[in-house]
Amino acid sequence: MQQWLAEHPVVSYFLILVFTIYIFNAVFRRGRLPILKEVIVYLMMAIGCLILLVLQIDRLPIIQCMGVAVIMMLMVRLRQIYDSRRNRRSGGQHASADNSAERS
């Protein structure tokens, strides 16, 4: 796979850019930026991805490592969604149990 990615730099660059944008939005994004600042941030990311592309072509597993990071982040996100739904369902039961405990 590493050889194929080295032979197709456009695909490699696109994957690196997509993974970088996802990681940035999942980890560092706290709110909306003004449009000019947002354009500058994404432009700087695109330039920085060129450096990562050089490292990927130079046989470092950049795409594979970023893929593992994205998979782990998705697993954490799915776990958060699962926990929030489970707490919402059992929230009514816990609230009634808390109220009866306060009355005693």
C-alpha positions in Angstrom: 0.0 0.0 0.0 2.9 2.3 0.8 4.3 1.8 -2.7 0.9 2.6 -4.3 0.5 5.8 -2.3 4.0 6.9 -3.2 3.1 6.3 -6.9 -0.1 8.4 -6.6 0.8 11.6 -4.9 -2.5 13.4 -5.8 -4.5 10.7 -3.9 -2.0 10.8 -1.1 -2.3 14.6 -0.8 -6.1 14.4 -0.8 -6.2 11.8 1.9 -3.7 13.7 4.1 -5.7 17.0 3.6 -9.0 15.3 4.4 -7.6 13.6 7.6 -6.0 16.9 8.7 -9.2 18.9 8.3 -11.2 16.2 10.2 -8.6 16.1 13.0 -8.5 19.9 13.2 -12.3 20.2 13.3 -12.7 17.4 15.8 -10.0 18.5 18.2 -9.3 22.2 17.9 -12.6 23.7 16.6 -14.5 25.5 19.4 -16.6 27.9 17.4 -16.9 29.6 14.1 -14.2 31.9 12.9 -14.6 35.0 10.7 -14.5 33.9 7.0 -11.1 35.4 6.2 -9.5 33.7 9.2 -11.1 30.5 8.3 -9.8 30.7 4.7 -6.3 31.5 6.1 -6.4 28.5 8.5 -7.4 26.1 5.7 -4.8 27.6 3.3 -2.1 27.1 5.9 -3.3 23.5 6.4 -3.1 22.9 2.7 0.5 24.2 2.7 1.4 22.1 5.7 0.0 19.0 4.1 2.6 19.4 1.3 5.3 18.7 3.9 3.4 15.7 5.1 3.1 14.5 1.5 6.9 14.7 1.1 7.3 12.6 4.2 4.7 10.1 2.9 6.4 9.8 -0.4 9.7 9.4 1.4 8.2 6.1 2.9 7.0 7.3 6.3 3.5 6.0 7.1 1.8 9.4 7.5 -1.6 8.3 6.0 -1.7 5.1 8.0 -1.0 6.9 11.2 -3.6 9.6 10.5 -6.1 6.9 9.6 -5.6 5.2 12.9 -6.0 8.6 14.7 -9.3 9.3 12.8 -10.6 5.8 13.6 -9.9 6.2 17.3 -11.5 9.7 17.3 -14.6 8.2 15.6 -14.7 5.4 18.2 -14.6 8.0 21.0 -17.3 10.0 19.3 -19.6 7.0 18.9 -19.0 6.1 22.6 -20.0 9.6 23.6 -23.2 9.4 21.5 -24.0 6.0 23.0 -23.4 7.2 26.6 -25.6 10.3 26.1 -28.5 8.2 24.7 -28.2 5.7 27.5 -28.1 8.5 30.1 -31.1 10.2 28.4 -33.1 6.9 28.6 -32.2 6.2 32.1 -32.4 9.8 33.2 -36.1 9.6 34.0 -35.4 6.5 36.1 -32.5 8.1 38.0 -34.5 11.3 38.5 -37.4 9.4 40.1 -35.0 7.4 42.3 -33.2 10.6 43.4 -36.5 12.2 44.3 -37.6 9.2 46.4 -34.2 9.2 48.1 -34.6 12.9 49.0 -38.0 12.3 50.5 -36.7 9.6 52.8 
